[in-house]
Amino acid sequence: MTTVEVLLAIAVACGFWAAVSAVLIARALEAGGIRTPFPFWGLLIFRNLQSYSRMTRAKTGRIGPLFYSYVVPINAALVLVLIALVVGQLAR
């Protein structure tokens, strides 16, 4: 495997991790009374992140772990894809 392929594979894994976290956030919000229709999970992720942050901060005084479980891997995926693009261009 080339470096670009490894970076993209890790980025896909990060994207999968973020998607699972988004589903778990929607599930936690539904338990708290905020419903998100299934087809709109992707469109309402920012609303869900904000609602989850508010809900967990009100309950515990801190932001819940699922918030960071989404934000960190989705940003890591973005950075990894950008690095893969740069490495791919340099290899040409």
N, C-alpha and C positions, 0 to 999 in steps of 0.2 A: 504494500500500500504506500502511496505517496503521502507527503506531508499534507497536501491539500485534502486528500481523501480522509485522512485521520481527523483533521480539523472539522471537516464537514460532518463526519460521523459523530463527533462529540457535540457539535452544534445541534444535530438532529436529536440526540439524547437529551440535551438541555431543553429543546423545544417540547419533547414528550413529557419531561418532568414538569415544565410550566403548564402544559395542558392538563395534566393530572391534578396539579395544584389548583387550577382554575375550577375544575369540576368539584374538588373538595371544598373550595370557598363557596361555590354556589350551593352546595349541600348544607354547609354550615349556616349560610344565610337563610335557607329555606327552613331550617330548624328554628331560626330566630324570627321567622315570620315574613321574610323578604323573599318573594318568589321570582325566579328567573326562568322564563320559558326556554326549553331546550334549544330551539333553533337560533336563539339570540344570545347564547353564552359568549360567543366571540365578540359580538357587538357591545355587550354590556359589561365586559370585563373591568373597565375602569370604574364604572358605577359600583360593581361588586367589590372591587378592591377598596374603594372609599367607604362603602357601607360596612365591610368586614373590619376595616381599621377602626371605624367609629364604634361598632358593636363590641369588639374585643377590648377596646380601650375603656369603654364604659363599664364593662364587667370586671376587668382585672387591673385596669390602670396602665396596661401595656398593649402594644399592637401584637396580635396573634401571630404564631409562627408561620401560618400558611401565607401570610402577606409576603414575607421574605422568601418563602419557598417558591413563590411565583416570580417576584421581582428579580432575584439574583440569577436564576437560570435563563430567563428570557433576555436579560441584558448580556449574559455570558454568550448566549447563542448569537446575538447580534455582533458582538465583538469577534467571536470566532469566525463567523462568515466573512466579516470585513478583512480579518487577517488572512483567511484562505484566499480571498480575492487578490490581495496584495502579493502573497506568496506565489499564487498562480501566474500573475502578470510578470513577476520577477524571474520566474523559471523559463519564460518564453525566450 
